[in-house]
C-alpha cells in the first residue's frame, strides 16, 4: 500500500450520467447499477480529468493509502469514446481531434487542441 491521490465519488450526488467515464483514459471509472464507481484503484492515476466534467460535483480527489497505480494494466484497457463529447468552439469530436476538459464561463466543457490557442490568445 502507498499513499497517493485517487478519485472519490459521492454516490449521493452521482446521477449516473456517465460523463466521467470517457475522460478516464485508464478505465478506472464505470457506471454500475446507475452510479459511477472506481472499479479498480490500481487503474486510477489520480490526475482528475473526470472531476471538472461532472455536472453534479460528485467527484473529488483525495489522498489515501491504496494500491500503486498500474500503468501497464491501465494502458491495456479498451479506450472508451463518448460521441456526445465535442469541442464547444468548432464541434469536433474525439474521433477526429484531441479534446481537453476545461471550465469556461463557469461551465464544464470540452475544447480541441486546434481551438485552444484561440481561446487562450484571443
Secondary structure, DSSP 8 states (H G I E B T S, - for coil): -EEEEEEEE-TTT-----HHHHH-TT--EEEETTEEEE--GGG--S--TTTTT-TT--EEEEEEEE----HHHHHTS-----TT-BBTTT--BTTTS-EEEEEETTEEEEEEHHHHHHHHH-
